[in-house]
Amino acid sequence: MRLILFLFLAALGMPVYAQNTTSLDYYLPEGVSYDPTIPKPADIIGHEVGQWHVTHDKLMFYMKTLADKSDRMTIENRGETFEGRPILLLTVTSPKNHQNLEQLRQEHISLTESGATSLNTNGMPIVVYQGFSIHGNESSGSNASLAYAYHLAAAQGPEIEELLDNMVILLDPCFNPDGLQRFAYWANVHRSQNLNPDRNEREYHEVWPGGRTNHYWFDMNRDWLPVQLPESRARIETFHKWLPNILTDHHEMGTNSTFFFQPGEPSRVHPLTPKINQELTAEIGTYHARALDKIGSLYYSEENYDDYYYGKGSTFPDVNGSIGILFEQGSSRGHIQESENGILTFPFTIKNQFTTALSTIEAAKNMRTKILDYQRKYYQEIKREAGRSRTKGYLFGDAKDINKTWHLAEVLNRHKIQFHELKDNVTIGGKAFRKGAAYVVPLNQKNPRLIRAMFEKRTTFKDSLFYDISAWTFPLAFNLDHMELSALLSAGDKVENLEPIQGSISGKSNYAYLFEWHEYYTPKALNAILEKGLRAKVAKTPFSVNGKKYDYGTIMVPVQNQKLDANGMHSFLEKVALESQISIDAVSTGLTVGIDLGSNDFDPIQKQKVALLVGDGVRSYDAGEIWHLFDTRYNMKITKIDTRYFHEVDLTKYTDLIMPSGRGGNILDEKGAEKVKEWVQNGGTVIGFRNVADWFKKYEFLNFEMKKDTLKAKNIRFDQRRDFLGAQVTGGAIFEAKLDRSHPVGYGYKNNRISLFRNTNIYLKPEKDSYNNPIQYTNNPLQSGYISEENKKLIKNSVPFKAKRMGKGRVILFTDNTNFRAFWYGTNKLMMNAIFFGPMM
C-alpha cells in the first residue's frame, strides 16, 4: 500500500520524500522465502536498493559479504581498473557443484572440443554469464545486481535448489567500476530529500565527460573483440575460460523509452551468426515478455538495435557458439524523472533489470539441453566449414615493425586463437614477410569463424543501417602486410608463449646512435631522449651506413656536445631501447652513402609539451583515446585543458595543441579562436581532428574546398526518411590511401599505401600541387565496411589531411580518427608525426 501511495504522489508531481518506502520486497518475486542468515543489501550498504545510487565500494563490500556467508557463492578479483578498483566475479551454483567446479568447467569446455558427440548433455549444467552496467551512468543494472545476488544467495525451496544444481551463473556485478563510481557520486550529491522529477533538474544533466565511460573515457562495450582495456581483458579471460551458453548485458537508453530485449533488427545480423542463434534468442525473449507482462512493464524487441559488430557484449558471444542478449532499460538518469510514459523512478528501472535477470535463468533452466546441444553443434559445424574453405589461414606481419605485429598476436592470444611462427623469410604477392616479424594463423582450429570475423574484408551488406561500425578488419587496423593462404607451407612452430619484444643497442659509440622511425614505440623512445635534455635530429632523406639502409624519419642522437658523456649516453640509450622495445644502432662515422650525418637534411627535433582540449563541446571518446595513447603507451605527459577555463590559459607554455572532434564550428568561440591563432603565428602547432575542419574553416585557419553530395530524396515516404538518411551515414569503415613517405607525416611507414578508419562524411578536395597531398584516397578506396554509393563517389581521390604554415606555426587537420578505440595501431604514428615533425610540414 505504501508503494502505491508513493507512485500515486509521484504521478501527481507532488513532493516525494526519501525512498524508504521502496523495500527490498518491491523487487523480489512473490511467494519465495529467504534465508534470514543471509544479510540483505541494506544491512551492508546502509540504504535500500534504489534509495541511493550504489557506489562501487559498497557494491564490492556487499558481494564479498555474500560470498563469505553463502555456500552457493565464491568471489574472485580478476584484476584492477585504471583507478585501482577490483574487477569482481561471483560464481553462483549449488554447494554440491562448487565441490566439483573445475571438473564441471572442463566437462563444459569438452562440449566444444573434438569428440563431443559422445557427451550426454542431460545431466550437464548450463553456464550463464550475467553482466551489469558496462556504461557507468546506466546504473540500474549494477544496482539490480544487489537484489539479484541476494536472491541467488538467500532464496529457499526446491525451485532455486534445482536451478542451481543445473546451472553455473557467472555474475559480473559491474562491468565498469570507475564509470559507476563517477556516476553514483554525481547522482547522489544532487539528490534532494524531496525527489524532483523535473527534467531540468541538474541531477539529470551530468557534467562532461559523464559517467558512461571508464577512466580514459572509453566506451567499453566496444572493446570485447579488440580487448585493449583491463576491464575487457578480465571478462574475456573469464569468457574463454568457461565459454558460457548465454551472456546478458544490462544497459539503459533514453528516458522516454521503455524496455528492450533482443533479438534486434532481423536484417542487421552479421552473416557469420547462425540463424538458429537468433531463433534461440527469440525463444528466450518469450520468457522476458512473460515476466515483464506480469509486472506490467512496457517493452519491445526486434527494433533499433542490431547484432552486427562483434565487439559488443551482446554480439561477441554469437561468434563463439554462445547467445548474447542485450537489455536496454529507459533511464531515470538519477532518482526520479518525468518521461513520456509517466514518472520514471530509479527503483522501477532496477525492478525491470532484476526481473529480466530472473527470466534469463528461468529460460536457461527450461532450455538447458537445447542450448547445450546448440553449442556443441556450432563447434562441430564450424570445423567442417573450415575444412571446406579454400582459405587455409592468414599470414600477417611487418618486417619493419615487430611491436605492431606482436600486438595483433597478443589480441589473438587473448581470444585463445592459435598462431605459428613464420618458418622462413618469404615473399608472397610482392609482400616480404620476415621470420620473427610475422605469424601464420591456421583456420583449422577450434573457432575458425572468430578468426574470419577478425580477418575478413566485407563490402556487401543486406542492410545499409548499422548501430555501430561496419568494419574492423584487424590486419588493416594495424596496417600490417597480410595474405590469405591456400596452403600452410610457410607455418613454423606453434607459438606456445608469446614473449614480449626485447629492445637492444648494438654497442657503444663515441660518435652517434641511429634508430629508424618504423617501430611502434619509437615516439616513446624519442620523447625519453628529449625529456632527458639530449639533442636529436631527424633525417629527411634515406641513407646507408655500415651496409644498412636507413629510411625517411631516422632519428640520430649525436654523442658529442651533450649533457651526458659517452658512457652515460650508452647506458641511458640502452635503457631507452629496452623500455621502448626498439633497436638502436651505434655508428662510429658520419660518412654515409647518401646524406652524411652532419648534413642539413637532418633537422633538429624540439622537446614537445602537448596540450589537449577537453570539456564541453569536445567528444570525450576522441579525447580519451588521445590521452590514453600518450599516457599508457608513449609515457608522454599531456596537459588536459578544459574549454571552461581555456581563455585564462597561457598557451606559450605548449608546443602543440590537439583539438579532438566536437561541436564542429563551435568547439571554441571567436575569442578562443583568436587566442589560438595568435599562438600559432608565434610558433605553435594546432592539430585538429574530424569536424574541427568546420572550426578551422570558420575562423580562417585553413582554406579548403569540400566535396558535397547533391542527393535528394525521391519516392521516399515519410516513414522511410530515417532509413534514407541513415543509409548516408559512414558509421565506421576502412579505406585505402596513397602515402607520400617523404613527407614528415609519412615517416615510419614502409609502404606507400595506408589503411584509414573513417566515420565522417568530410571530403576535402586535393590541392593542385601534388606534394601538398601526402595522404590521398585512391580511386577505389573502400577496403572493408559500408559506404553509400553517393559517398563512395565523393571519397575517391579526396584528401584526409591538410597542413599549412601560419606565421611561425602550423595548422594540421586530420579528417579521420587516427586513434580509434585504442586498437587502430596502424595510424597512431600519423598523429605522433604531427607532434614531433609538425614544424617541418
C-alpha positions in Angstrom: 0.0 0.0 0.0 2.9 2.4 0.8 4.4 1.7 -2.6 1.1 2.5 -4.3 0.9 5.8 -2.4 4.5 6.6 -3.4 3.7 6.1 -7.1 0.4 8.0 -6.9 2.1 11.0 -5.3 4.9 10.9 -7.9 2.4 10.8 -10.7 0.7 13.9 -9.4 4.0 15.7 -9.4 3.8 16.1 -5.6 6.9 16.1 -3.4 8.1 12.6 -2.7 10.4 12.1 0.3 13.3 9.7 0.7 12.6 6.4 -0.9 12.4 4.4 2.3 9.0 3.2 1.1 10.7 1.1 -1.6 11.8 -2.0 0.3 13.7 -5.0 -1.0 10.4 -6.8 -1.3 9.5 -4.5 -4.2 12.0 -6.3 -6.4 11.8 -9.9 -5.1 9.4 -12.4 -6.6 6.3 -13.3 -4.6 5.9 -16.5 -2.7 9.7 -17.0 -2.1 11.1 -17.5 1.4 14.6 -16.2 2.2 17.3 -17.5 4.5 17.4 -15.0 7.4 21.1 -15.6 8.0 22.0 -14.0 4.6 22.4 -10.3 5.0 20.2 -8.0 2.9 21.8 -5.2 0.9 20.7 -2.6 3.3 22.5 -4.4 6.2 25.8 -3.8 4.4 25.5 -0.7 2.2 23.4 1.3 4.7 20.4 2.0 2.4 17.7 0.2 0.5 18.3 -0.8 -3.1 17.3 2.1 -5.3 17.2 4.7 -2.4 20.6 5.9 -3.4 22.9 5.0 -6.3 25.2 2.4 -5.0 28.9 3.3 -5.2 31.3 0.6 -6.3 33.0 0.3 -3.0 29.6 -0.5 -1.3 28.7 -2.9 -4.1 32.1 -4.6 -3.6 31.6 -4.9 0.1 28.2 -6.5 -0.3 29.3 -9.0 -2.9 32.2 -10.0 -0.7 29.9 -10.4 2.3 27.5 -12.6 0.4 30.4 -14.8 -0.8 31.5 -15.2 2.8 28.1 -16.0 4.1 26.7 -18.2 1.3 27.9 -21.7 0.3 26.4 -21.0 -3.1 28.8 -18.3 -4.0 32.5 -17.7 -4.4 34.1 -14.5 -5.4 37.3 -13.6 -7.3 39.2 -10.5 -8.1 40.3 -10.7 -11.7 42.5 -7.6 -11.8 42.2 -3.8 -11.3 40.8 -0.9 -13.3 42.9 2.1 -14.2 41.8 3.6 -10.9 42.7 0.6 -8.9 39.2 -0.8 -8.3 38.8 -4.6 -8.3 37.2 -6.4 -11.3 35.0 -8.8 -9.4 33.2 -12.0 -10.5 30.8 -14.1 -8.4 30.4 -17.8 -9.3 27.0 -19.0 -8.2 25.8 -22.6 -8.2 24.8 -25.3 -5.8 27.2 -26.3 -2.9 27.5 -29.7 -4.5 28.6 -28.2 -7.8 31.1 -25.9 -6.0 32.9 -29.0 -4.8 33.4 -30.2 -8.3 33.5 -26.8 -10.1 36.7 -27.3 -12.1 35.5 -30.7 -13.3 32.2 -29.2 -14.4 34.1 -26.5 -16.2 36.3 -28.9 -18.1 33.3 -31.1 -19.0 31.5 -28.0 -20.3 34.5 -27.0 -22.4 34.8 -30.5 -23.7 31.4 -29.9 -25.4 33.2 -27.6 -27.8 36.1 -29.9 -28.5 36.6 -32.9 -30.8 34.9 -36.0 -29.5 31.9 -34.0 -28.1 29.4 -36.2 -29.9 29.5 -38.8 -27.3 28.8 -36.4 -24.4 25.4 -36.6 -22.7 24.0 -33.1 -22.0 21.1 -34.3 -20.0 23.0 -34.0 -16.7 25.3 -31.2 -17.7 24.8 -27.7 -16.1 24.3 -24.8 -18.4 26.6 -21.8 -17.9 25.1 -18.3 -17.8 27.3 -15.1 -17.7 25.3 -12.1 -16.4 26.9 -8.7 -16.6 25.7 -5.3 -15.5 26.3 -1.6 -16.3 29.2 -1.6 -18.7 28.2 2.1 -19.1 28.6 3.6 -15.7 25.7 6.0 -15.9 23.4 3.2 -16.9 23.5 2.1 -13.3 20.1 0.4 -12.8 21.9 -2.9 -13.8 24.6 -2.8 -11.1 22.0 -1.7 -8.6 19.8 -4.6 -9.6 22.7 -6.9 -9.1 22.5 -6.2 -5.4 18.9 -7.6 -5.2 19.7 -10.3 -7.7 22.8 -11.6 -5.8 20.8 -11.6 -2.6 18.0 -13.6 -4.2 20.5 -16.2 -5.5 22.2 -16.5 -2.2 19.1 -16.4 0.1 16.1 -17.8 -1.8 14.9 -21.1 -0.4 13.0 -24.0 -1.7 13.2 -26.8 -4.3 12.9 -24.5 -7.3 16.1 -22.4 -6.6 17.9 -25.6 -5.5 17.0 -27.4 -8.7 18.0 -24.4 -10.7 21.4 -24.1 -9.1 22.0 -27.8 -9.4 21.7 -27.4 -13.2 23.4 -24.1 -13.7 26.6 -22.2 -13.1 26.0 -18.4 -13.0 28.9 -16.1 -13.6 27.7 -12.9 -12.0 29.6 -9.8 -13.0 28.0 -7.1 -10.8 29.7 -4.2 -12.6 31.5 -4.2 -15.9 32.7 -0.6 -15.4 33.7 0.1 -11.8 35.3 3.5 -12.5 32.4 4.8 -14.5 29.8 3.6 -12.0 31.7 5.3 -9.1 31.8 8.6 -11.1 28.1 8.5 -11.9 27.0 7.4 -8.4 28.8 10.4 -7.0 27.1 12.7 -9.4 23.6 11.4 -8.8 23.9 11.2 -5.1 25.4 14.7 -4.5 22.5 16.2 -6.4 19.8 14.0 -4.7 17.2 16.1 -2.8 15.2 14.8 0.1 12.2 15.9 -1.9 12.8 14.0 -5.1 12.2 16.2 -8.0 11.2 14.6 -11.4 11.7 17.9 -13.3 13.8 17.1 -16.3 15.6 20.5 -16.0 16.9 19.4 -12.5 20.8 19.4 -12.6 20.8 15.8 -11.3 19.8 14.6 -14.7 22.5 16.6 -16.6 25.9 15.2 -15.9 29.0 17.4 -16.4 31.5 16.4 -19.1 32.6 13.7 -19.6 29.8 11.9 -17.7 29.8 8.5 -16.1 29.3 6.4 -19.2 32.9 5.6 -19.8 35.9 4.2 -18.0 38.9 6.1 -16.6 40.2 7.1 -20.1 36.7 7.8 -21.4 36.4 4.7 -23.5 33.0 3.1 -24.3 34.0 -0.4 -23.0 31.0 -2.0 -24.8 33.0 -1.7 -28.0 36.1 -3.5 -26.6 35.0 -7.1 -26.4 36.9 -8.0 -29.6 39.9 -5.6 -29.5 40.4 -6.2 -25.7 42.6 -3.2 -25.1 41.4 -2.3 -21.6 42.0 -4.0 -18.3 38.2 -4.5 -17.6 37.8 -6.1 -21.1 40.8 -8.4 -20.6 39.4 -9.7 -17.3 36.0 -10.5 -18.7 37.4 -12.0 -22.0 39.6 -14.3 -19.9 36.5 -15.4 -18.0 34.5 -15.9 -21.2 37.1 -18.1 -22.9 37.7 -20.0 -19.6 34.0 -21.0 -19.4 32.5 -20.4 -22.9 29.1 -19.6 -21.3 26.0 -20.6 -23.2 24.2 -17.3 -22.6 25.7 -13.9 -21.9 23.5 -11.0 -20.9 24.4 -7.3 -21.0 22.2 -4.9 -19.0 22.1 -1.3 -20.3 20.0 1.8 -20.3 18.6 4.0 -23.0 16.7 7.3 -23.3 14.3 8.3 -20.6 11.3 8.3 -22.9 12.0 4.7 -23.9 10.5 1.6 -22.3 12.5 -1.7 -22.2 14.2 -3.5 -25.0 15.4 -7.1 -25.2 17.0 -9.0 -28.1 16.7 -10.2 -30.8 17.3 -6.9 -32.6 16.6 -5.8 -36.2 16.3 -9.1 -38.2 18.1 -7.6 -41.2 21.1 -6.4 -39.2 22.7 -9.6 -38.1 26.2 -10.5 -39.0 26.3 -13.2 -41.7 28.6 -15.3 -39.6 25.9 -15.6 -36.9 23.8 -18.8 -37.5 20.1 -18.4 -38.0 19.4 -20.7 -35.1 21.2 -18.3 -32.8 18.5 -15.7 -33.4 15.8 -18.3 -33.1 17.0 -19.3 -29.7 17.4 -15.6 -28.7 13.7 -15.1 -29.7 12.6 -18.1 -27.7 14.5 -16.8 -24.6 12.7 -13.5 -25.3 9.4 -15.1 -24.7 10.4 -15.6 -21.0 11.3 -11.9 -20.7 8.0 -10.9 -22.2 6.0 -13.1 -19.8 8.0 -11.8 -16.8 7.5 -8.1 -17.9 3.8 -8.7 -18.7 3.4 -10.0 -15.1 4.7 -6.7 -13.6 3.0 -4.5 -16.2 6.1 -3.1 -17.8 6.1 -2.0 -21.4 8.8 -3.4 -23.7 9.8 -4.1 -27.3 12.1 -6.3 -29.4 13.4 -6.6 -33.0 13.8 -2.9 -33.4 16.6 -0.2 -33.3 19.4 -2.4 -32.1 21.4 -4.9 -34.2 23.7 -7.9 -33.9 26.4 -6.9 -36.3 29.6 -5.6 -34.7 31.2 -8.5 -32.8 33.0 -6.0 -30.4 29.8 -5.5 -28.3 28.9 -7.6 -25.3 25.6 -8.8 -26.7 27.1 -9.8 -30.1 30.6 -11.1 -29.3 29.1 -14.3 -27.8 27.3 -15.0 -31.1 30.5 -15.8 -32.9 31.6 -18.0 -30.1 28.8 -20.5 -30.0 27.0 -18.6 -27.2 23.9 -16.5 -27.2 24.4 -12.8 -26.4 21.4 -10.8 -25.1 21.1 -7.0 -24.8 18.8 -5.4 -22.3 18.0 -1.7 -22.6 16.0 0.0 -19.9 14.6 3.5 -20.2 16.8 5.5 -17.8 15.9 7.7 -14.9 19.5 9.1 -15.1 19.1 9.9 -11.4 16.4 9.0 -8.9 13.1 10.1 -10.5 12.3 11.8 -13.7 9.4 12.8 -16.0 9.0 10.8 -19.1 6.5 10.2 -21.9 5.4 7.1 -20.0 4.8 8.9 -16.8 7.1 9.4 -13.8 10.0 7.1 -14.1 11.6 6.1 -10.8 15.0 4.6 -10.2 13.5 1.6 -8.3 11.3 0.8 -11.3 14.2 0.7 -13.7 16.0 -1.6 -11.2 13.0 -3.8 -11.0 12.9 -4.4 -14.8 16.6 -5.3 -14.8 16.1 -7.6 -11.8 13.0 -9.2 -13.4 14.8 -10.0 -16.7 17.9 -11.3 -14.9 15.5 -13.9 -13.3 13.7 -14.6 -16.6 17.1 -15.3 -18.2 17.9 -18.1 -15.8 14.4 -19.4 -16.0 14.8 -19.7 -19.8 18.3 -21.2 -19.3 16.9 -23.8 -16.9 14.0 -24.8 -19.2 16.0 -24.7 -22.5 19.2 -26.2 -21.0 19.7 -29.2 -23.1 18.6 -27.4 -26.3 21.1 -24.6 -25.8 23.9 -27.0 -24.7 23.2 -29.1 -27.9 23.3 -25.9 -29.9 26.8 -25.0 -28.6 28.1 -28.5 -29.4 26.6 -28.4 -32.9 28.0 -24.9 -33.5 31.6 -26.1 -32.9 31.2 -29.2 -35.0 29.8 -27.3 -37.9 32.4 -24.6 -38.0 35.2 -27.2 -38.0 33.6 -28.8 -41.1 33.2 -25.3 -42.6 36.9 -24.6 -42.1 37.8 -27.9 -43.8 35.8 -27.0 -46.9 37.2 -23.5 -47.2 39.7 -22.7 -49.8 41.4 -20.3 -47.4 43.5 -22.4 -45.0 44.8 -19.5 -42.9 46.2 -16.0 -42.8 49.7 -14.5 -42.7 50.4 -11.1 -41.2 53.4 -9.1 -40.2 55.6 -6.0 -40.7 59.2 -6.5 -41.4 60.0 -3.1 -40.0 57.6 -3.0 -37.0 57.8 -6.1 -34.8 55.9 -4.4 -32.0 52.8 -3.7 -34.1 52.8 -7.3 -35.3 53.2 -8.5 -31.7 50.2 -6.5 -30.5 47.9 -8.2 -33.0 49.3 -11.5 -32.0 48.5 -10.5 -28.4 44.9 -9.9 -29.3 44.7 -13.4 -30.9 46.3 -14.8 -27.8 43.7 -13.3 -25.5 41.0 -14.9 -27.7 42.7 -18.3 -27.4 43.4 -18.3 -31.2 46.5 -20.4 -32.1 49.2 -19.0 -34.4 52.6 -20.1 -35.6 55.9 -18.5 -36.2 56.9 -18.0 -39.9 59.2 -20.9 -40.9 61.5 -18.8 -43.2 61.5 -15.4 -44.8 59.0 -15.4 -47.7 57.7 -13.1 -50.3 54.1 -13.6 -51.4 52.2 -11.3 -53.8 55.1 -8.8 -53.7 55.0 -8.5 -49.9 58.0 -9.6 -48.0 57.4 -11.3 -44.6 60.4 -11.8 -42.2 60.8 -14.6 -39.8 60.4 -13.3 -36.3 58.2 -10.4 -37.5 55.3 -12.3 -38.9 52.8 -15.0 -37.9 50.6 -17.6 -39.5 47.1 -18.2 -38.3 45.6 -21.6 -39.5 41.8 -21.8 -39.9 41.8 -25.4 -38.9 41.4 -24.8 -35.1 38.7 -24.5 -32.5 36.9 -21.4 -33.7 37.7 -20.6 -37.4 34.6 -18.3 -37.5 36.0 -16.0 -34.9 39.2 -15.8 -37.0 37.3 -15.0 -40.1 35.4 -12.3 -38.2 38.7 -10.7 -37.3 40.5 -11.0 -40.7 37.8 -10.8 -43.4 37.1 -7.8 -45.6 33.3 -7.4 -46.2 31.9 -4.7 -48.5 28.4 -6.0 -49.4 25.6 -5.9 -46.9 22.0 -7.0 -46.5 21.1 -3.7 -44.8 22.6 -0.2 -45.0 22.0 0.8 -41.4 24.4 0.0 -38.6 24.1 0.6 -34.9 27.9 0.7 -34.7 30.8 0.3 -37.1 30.6 -1.9 -40.2 34.3 -2.9 -40.4 37.1 -3.8 -38.0 39.4 -5.9 -40.1 42.4 -6.3 -37.8 45.3 -6.5 -40.2 44.1 -3.3 -41.8 43.6 -1.6 -38.4 47.2 -2.5 -37.5 48.4 -1.5 -41.1 50.2 -4.8 -41.4 51.1 -6.7 -44.6 48.7 -9.7 -44.7 47.7 -12.5 -47.0 45.1 -15.2 -47.2 46.8 -18.6 -47.6 45.6 -21.5 -49.6 48.2 -23.7 -48.0 50.2 -23.5 -44.8 53.6 -24.4 -46.1 55.1 -21.3 -44.5 53.9 -22.1 -41.0 56.6 -22.9 -38.5 56.3 -23.9 -34.8 53.1 -23.1 -32.9 53.6 -20.2 -30.5 53.0 -21.6 -27.1 54.2 -18.5 -25.1 54.0 -15.0 -26.6 57.1 -13.4 -25.2 57.5 -9.6 -25.1 59.7 -8.0 -27.7 63.2 -7.3 -26.4 64.9 -4.0 -27.3 68.6 -3.7 -27.8 71.5 -1.5 -28.6 74.2 -2.7 -30.9 77.2 -1.3 -29.0 78.9 1.8 -27.6 79.7 4.8 -29.8 81.7 8.0 -29.4 80.1 9.4 -32.5 76.3 8.8 -32.9 73.4 6.5 -32.4 70.7 5.8 -35.0 67.2 4.2 -35.0 64.6 4.1 -37.7 61.2 5.5 -37.0 59.3 2.4 -38.1 58.8 0.7 -34.8 55.5 1.4 -32.9 57.3 2.6 -29.7 59.8 5.0 -31.3 57.8 8.0 -30.2 58.2 6.7 -26.6 62.0 6.4 -27.2 62.3 9.9 -28.8 60.3 11.5 -26.0 62.5 9.9 -23.3 65.6 11.2 -25.2 64.2 14.8 -25.4 63.0 14.7 -21.8 66.5 13.9 -20.8 67.6 17.1 -22.4 69.5 15.4 -25.2 69.7 16.7 -28.7 68.2 14.5 -31.5 67.8 15.1 -35.2 65.5 13.5 -37.9 66.7 12.5 -41.4 64.6 14.0 -44.2 66.3 11.7 -46.8 67.2 8.0 -46.7 70.9 7.0 -46.4 73.1 4.0 -45.7 75.9 3.4 -43.3 77.8 0.2 -42.3 75.9 -1.6 -45.1 72.5 -0.9 -43.5 69.8 1.3 -45.2 68.0 3.9 -43.1 64.7 5.3 -44.2 62.9 8.7 -44.1 62.5 9.7 -40.4 65.5 8.0 -39.0 66.5 9.5 -35.6 70.1 10.4 -34.9 71.4 11.2 -31.4 75.0 12.6 -31.6 77.3 11.8 -28.8 79.4 14.9 -28.6 78.3 18.2 -27.0 75.5 16.5 -25.0 74.8 16.7 -21.2 75.9 13.1 -20.9 79.3 11.7 -21.6 79.8 8.8 -23.9 79.5 6.2 -21.1 76.4 7.9 -19.7 74.9 8.2 -23.2 75.3 4.5 -23.9 73.8 3.5 -20.5 70.9 5.8 -21.0 70.1 4.7 -24.6 70.5 1.1 -23.6 67.7 1.7 -21.0 65.6 3.5 -23.6 66.0 0.6 -26.1 64.8 -1.9 -23.5 61.9 0.1 -22.2 60.7 1.1 -25.8 61.4 -2.3 -27.2 63.3 -0.9 -30.2 66.8 -1.5 -31.7 69.3 1.3 -31.6 72.5 1.2 -33.7 75.8 2.6 -32.6 77.8 4.1 -35.5 81.4 5.4 -35.5 81.4 7.6 -38.6 79.3 10.3 -40.1 80.3 9.4 -43.6 77.5 7.6 -45.3 76.0 6.6 -48.7 73.6 9.4 -49.2 73.3 12.3 -46.8 76.1 12.4 -44.2 75.2 12.6 -40.5 76.2 16.3 -40.4 74.0 17.1 -43.4 71.4 20.0 -43.3 68.9 17.3 -44.3 68.9 16.3 -40.6 66.5 18.6 -38.8 66.7 19.2 -35.0 63.7 18.0 -33.0 62.2 20.1 -30.3 61.1 18.8 -26.9 57.4 18.7 -27.0 54.9 20.0 -24.5 51.4 19.0 -25.6 48.0 20.3 -24.6 44.7 18.5 -25.2 41.4 20.4 -25.4 38.7 18.7 -23.3 35.4 19.6 -21.8 32.1 20.8 -23.1 32.0 20.8 -26.9 34.7 18.1 -27.2 33.8 14.5 -27.9 35.1 12.6 -24.9 35.7 9.3 -26.7 38.1 11.0 -29.1 39.8 13.0 -26.3 40.2 9.9 -24.2 41.8 7.9 -27.0 44.5 10.5 -27.3 45.0 10.8 -23.5 45.3 7.0 -23.3 47.8 6.8 -26.1 50.1 9.5 -24.7 49.8 8.3 -21.1 49.8 4.5 -21.3 51.8 3.7 -24.4 54.3 6.5 -25.0 54.8 7.7 -21.4 54.3 11.2 -22.6 52.8 13.9 -20.4 49.8 15.7 -21.9 48.0 18.6 -20.3 44.2 18.4 -20.5 42.8 22.0 -20.8 39.1 22.4 -20.2 37.1 24.6 -22.5 35.7 26.3 -19.3 39.0 28.0 -18.5 40.7 27.9 -21.8 40.6 31.7 -22.1 42.7 32.0 -18.9 45.5 29.6 -20.0 48.9 30.8 -21.1 49.4 28.8 -24.3 53.0 29.9 -24.7 54.0 27.0 -22.4 53.0 24.5 -25.1 54.4 23.5 -28.4 51.2 21.7 -29.6 47.5 21.9 -29.0 45.3 19.0 -30.0 41.7 19.7 -30.7 39.6 16.5 -30.9 36.4 16.2 -32.7 33.5 18.0 -31.1 30.9 20.6 -31.9 32.4 21.4 -35.2 32.5 25.1 -35.9 31.6 25.9 -32.2 34.2 24.0 -30.3 35.7 27.3 -29.1 34.2 30.8 -29.6 35.7 33.7 -31.6 37.8 34.8 -28.6 39.2 31.3 -28.3 39.9 31.2 -32.0 41.9 34.5 -31.9 43.9 33.2 -28.9 44.8 30.0 -30.8 45.6 31.9 -34.0 48.0 34.3 -32.2 49.7 31.4 -30.5 50.1 29.5 -33.9 51.5 32.6 -35.6 54.2 32.7 -32.8 55.3 29.2 -33.5 52.7 26.7 -32.0 51.2 23.7 -33.9 47.5 23.2 -33.7 46.2 19.7 -34.7 42.6 19.2 -35.3 40.6 16.1 -35.9 37.4 15.3 -37.9 34.8 18.1 -37.6 37.3 20.6 -36.2 37.6 21.1 -40.0 34.5 23.3 -39.7 36.1 25.3 -36.9 39.3 25.8 -38.9 37.3 26.9 -41.9 35.0 29.2 -40.0 37.9 31.1 -38.3 40.2 31.0 -41.3 42.9 28.7 -40.1 42.6 26.7 -43.2 41.2 27.4 -46.6 39.9 24.3 -48.4 37.1 23.1 -50.7 34.8 20.3 -49.6 33.2 17.8 -51.9 29.4 17.8 -51.1 26.7 15.4 -52.2 23.7 16.6 -54.1 21.5 13.7 -53.1 17.7 14.4 -52.9 15.0 12.1 -51.6 12.8 10.9 -54.4 9.9 8.5 -53.9 10.8 8.2 -50.2 7.8 8.0 -47.9 7.7 10.0 -44.6 8.1 6.7 -42.6 11.1 5.8 -44.7 13.0 9.1 -44.1 15.1 7.8 -41.2 16.3 4.8 -43.1 17.0 7.0 -46.1 19.2 9.4 -44.1 20.7 6.6 -42.1 22.0 5.0 -45.2 24.2 8.0 -45.9 26.0 7.7 -42.6 29.5 6.4 -42.7 29.4 4.8 -39.3 32.9 3.2 -39.5 34.6 1.7 -42.5 38.2 1.2 -43.8 39.6 3.0 -46.8 42.9 2.8 -48.7 45.0 6.0 -49.2 48.2 6.7 -51.0 51.0 7.9 -48.7 54.0 10.1 -49.6 56.6 8.6 -47.3 59.0 11.5 -48.0 56.6 13.9 -46.2 57.0 14.1 -42.4 53.5 12.8 -41.8 54.5 9.6 -43.6 57.7 8.9 -41.6 57.8 5.5 -40.1 55.7 3.7 -42.7 57.4 1.3 -45.1 54.6 1.1 -47.7 53.1 3.8 -49.9 49.6 2.7 -49.1 47.9 3.1 -45.7 44.5 1.9 -44.3 42.5 4.6 -42.6 39.4 4.3 -40.4 36.7 6.8 -41.3 33.4 7.6 -39.6 32.7 11.0 -41.0 31.5 12.4 -44.4 34.1 15.2 -44.6 35.6 15.0 -48.0 38.3 17.6 -48.9 39.4 18.3 -52.5 43.1 17.8 -53.1 45.4 20.8 -53.6 46.8 21.5 -57.1 50.4 20.8 -56.1 50.7 17.1 -55.5 53.4 17.5 -52.8 50.7 19.2 -50.7 48.6 16.0 -50.7 50.8 13.5 -48.8 47.8 11.4 -47.9 45.2 10.9 -50.6 42.5 8.3 -51.0 42.8 6.1 -54.0 40.4 5.9 -56.9 38.8 2.8 -55.4 39.5 3.2 -51.7 36.9 1.0 -49.9 38.7 -1.9 -48.3 36.1 -3.1 -45.8 32.8 -1.9 -44.5 29.8 0.1 -45.7 29.6 3.4 -47.5 26.7 4.7 -49.6 27.1 4.9 -53.4 26.9 8.7 -53.2 29.7 9.0 -50.6 31.8 6.4 -52.4 32.0 8.8 -55.3 32.9 11.7 -53.0 35.7 9.9 -51.2 37.6 9.0 -54.4 40.8 10.9 -54.6 39.8 13.2 -51.7 42.4 14.0 -49.0 42.1 13.3 -45.3 45.0 15.5 -44.3 45.9 19.2 -44.5 49.0 21.1 -43.3 49.5 24.8 -43.6 52.0 27.3 -42.3 50.6 30.2 -40.3 53.2 32.7 -39.3 55.9 30.7 -37.5 53.5 27.9 -36.7 51.5 25.2 -38.3 47.8 24.2 -38.7 47.3 20.5 -39.2 44.0 18.7 -39.9 43.1 15.0 -40.0 39.5 14.4 -41.2 39.8 10.8 -39.8 40.3 9.4 -36.3 43.9 8.1 -36.2 43.5 6.6 -32.7 40.1 4.8 -32.9 39.2 2.8 -29.8 42.9 2.2 -28.9 43.2 -0.7 -31.4 43.9 1.3 -34.5 47.6 0.8 -34.0 48.3 1.4 -37.7 47.6 5.1 -37.7 48.7 6.2 -34.2 52.1 7.3 -35.7 50.4 9.8 -38.1 49.4 11.9 -35.0 52.8 11.5 -33.4 54.5 12.6 -36.6 52.4 15.7 -36.4 53.6 16.2 -32.9 57.3 15.7 -33.4 57.7 16.8 -37.0 54.9 19.3 -37.4 57.3 22.3 -37.8 58.7 20.6 -40.9 55.3 20.3 -42.6 
